[in-house]
Amino acid sequence: MASFPVINMENLNGEERAATMGKIKDACENWGFFEVNHGISPEFMDNVERMTKEHHRKCMEQRFKEMVASKGLEAVQSEINDLDWESTFFLRHLPVSNIAEVPDLEDE
């Protein structure tokens, strides 16, 4: 039984680019997915996850406070079950970063 493809994205920069692109093509055509080995340290990824969750928590807290202030607590209580608690945003680094467009980000 074949194991699913793991693609080392670091190989896109250098002599192995063509072979890596071939592996990506094959994985997409034959598997529909692949695991990415991106070379980013687990510690850095854990830090990004922690900061993302903290940012999300602060945003949701602020939204709740604004709703209470504008509608009163009684009106908010009836809407709590219907709130959309998901907040998403898309960050891009290349070719041009959009990080400055994300509201309320701390410098870290």
C-alpha positions as CSV (number, residue, x, y, z in Angstrom):
1,M,0.0,0.0,0.0
2,A,1.4,3.4,-1.0
3,S,1.6,6.1,1.5
4,F,0.2,9.5,0.6
5,P,2.6,12.1,-0.8
6,V,4.7,14.4,1.4
7,I,6.1,17.4,-0.5
8,N,9.1,19.3,0.8
9,M,8.3,22.9,-0.3
10,E,11.9,24.0,0.4
11,N,12.8,22.1,-2.7
12,L,10.9,24.6,-4.9
13,N,13.9,27.0,-4.5
14,G,16.8,25.3,-6.3
15,E,17.8,22.5,-8.6
16,E,14.9,20.2,-7.4
17,R,12.2,22.6,-8.4
18,A,11.1,20.8,-11.6
19,A,11.0,17.4,-9.8
20,T,9.1,19.0,-6.8
21,M,6.5,20.6,-9.2
22,G,6.1,17.1,-10.8
23,K,5.4,15.6,-7.4
24,I,2.8,18.3,-6.7
25,K,1.1,17.7,-10.0
26,D,1.1,13.9,-9.4
27,A,-0.3,14.3,-5.9
28,C,-3.1,16.6,-7.1
29,E,-4.0,14.4,-10.0
30,N,-3.8,11.0,-8.3
31,W,-4.4,11.7,-4.6
32,G,-6.3,15.1,-4.5
33,F,-4.1,16.2,-1.6
34,F,-0.6,16.1,-0.1
35,E,1.1,16.8,3.1
36,V,3.3,19.9,3.1
37,N,6.8,19.8,4.7
38,H,7.3,23.6,4.8
39,G,10.4,23.8,7.0
40,I,8.8,26.1,9.5
41,S,9.7,25.2,13.1
42,P,6.9,23.7,15.3
43,E,7.7,26.3,18.0
44,F,7.0,29.1,15.5
45,M,3.8,27.5,14.4
46,D,2.7,27.0,18.0
47,N,3.4,30.7,18.6
48,V,1.4,31.7,15.6
49,E,-1.5,29.5,16.7
50,R,-1.4,31.0,20.2
51,M,-1.4,34.5,18.9
52,T,-4.2,33.8,16.4
53,K,-6.4,32.3,19.1
54,E,-5.7,35.3,21.4
55,H,-6.5,37.8,18.6
56,H,-9.8,35.9,17.8
57,R,-10.8,35.9,21.5
58,K,-10.2,39.7,21.8
59,C,-12.2,40.4,18.6
60,M,-15.1,38.3,19.8
61,E,-15.0,39.9,23.2
62,Q,-15.1,43.4,21.6
63,R,-17.9,42.4,19.3
64,F,-20.0,41.2,22.2
65,K,-19.3,44.4,24.2
66,E,-20.4,46.5,21.2
67,M,-23.6,44.4,20.8
68,V,-24.4,44.8,24.4
69,A,-23.8,48.6,24.2
70,S,-25.9,49.0,21.2
71,K,-28.8,46.6,21.9
72,G,-28.9,46.2,25.7
73,L,-28.2,42.9,27.4
74,E,-31.7,41.7,27.3
75,A,-31.8,41.8,23.4
76,V,-28.4,40.2,23.2
77,Q,-29.4,37.3,25.3
78,S,-32.0,36.2,22.8
79,E,-29.4,36.5,19.9
80,I,-26.5,34.6,21.6
81,N,-27.5,31.3,20.1
82,D,-27.7,32.8,16.6
83,L,-24.3,34.6,16.6
84,D,-21.7,33.7,14.0
85,W,-18.6,33.2,16.2
86,E,-16.4,32.5,13.3
87,S,-13.9,35.2,12.2
88,T,-11.7,34.6,9.2
89,F,-9.1,36.6,7.3
90,F,-6.7,35.8,4.6
91,L,-3.0,36.7,5.1
92,R,-0.6,36.8,2.2
93,H,3.1,37.5,2.2
94,L,4.1,37.3,-1.5
95,P,4.1,39.1,-3.9
96,V,2.7,41.9,-1.6
97,S,1.9,41.5,2.1
98,N,-1.5,42.5,3.3
99,I,-0.8,42.1,7.0
100,A,-1.4,45.8,7.6
101,E,-5.0,45.4,6.5
102,V,-5.8,43.0,9.4
103,P,-7.5,45.1,12.1
104,D,-6.2,45.1,15.7
105,L,-3.0,43.1,15.2
106,E,-0.3,43.6,17.7
107,D,3.3,44.2,16.6
108,E,4.3,40.7,17.7
